[in-house]
């Protein structure tokens, strides 16, 4: 499914290296508590709300946050396997304070409203696999069209500017497929420690994404790269052949380094990824 399957192994490795202790792991993650993210310089005032979005398969719960004044480019965020939770609301709000209208969705709405991980990102992966396993290419594409359509119906979203989308872990393929689902609307795609971007199927996310009009940022975890070192080359060659601008880089962090409630969260690397994301959106959504 994705390299979150190795999350417990990664946590143990970080404990052994002294980068996180089991006590820290429990205190930081047990209640889904996220560490504070750095403040946004020149942050704009934002308004936030829990929203419900009608899709062909039901009603999806989500978090929507946007600048109080004017319109802003829309951004769709796909969380990791632990779903919509305080850490991703925090990440979404920070992006909105940077000038974007941000929708963070619960990808598991067909089964359960958020929170879907009872212990936040400390929830055992085995408990999350059934939820993640119920999603597929069809649900990715169907949901993407519904969520992008919802964003475009909001007065706070600038319909004359492209939309961005970003995904984490299993959300990486969802972000890729969002661009494929609405190719004329999505201008920027970012994947952070995304799993399953490259498969042997003709509908592999990387092949679908290469046919879009988007620009790409692909940040790969070091341990994911060690397990599949050829994927970065496949991605680079595919996007180059398609003429799609793409920044593809292996980061020194372990899978899951971006969300601030992760056991392997790395603020320096997360901030590097954040700066590259803002650069991408600044160029592609202008």
Secondary structure, DSSP 8 states (H G I E B T S, - for coil): --GGGGHHHHHHHHHHTTSS-HHHHHHHHTT---------TT---EEEEEEEEEETTEEEEEEEEEESSS-BEEEEEE--TT-S-HHHHHHHHHHHHTTEEEEEE-TTTTT--S--STTGGGS-HHHHHHHHHT--HHHHHHHHHHHHHHHHTSTTB-TTS-EEEEEETTHHHHHHHHHHHTTTTEEEEEEES-SSSS-SSTT-HHHHHTTSS-EEEEEEEHHHHHH-TTHHHHHHHHHHHHT--EEEEEESS-TT-SSTTSTT--HHHHHHHHHHHHHHHHHH--
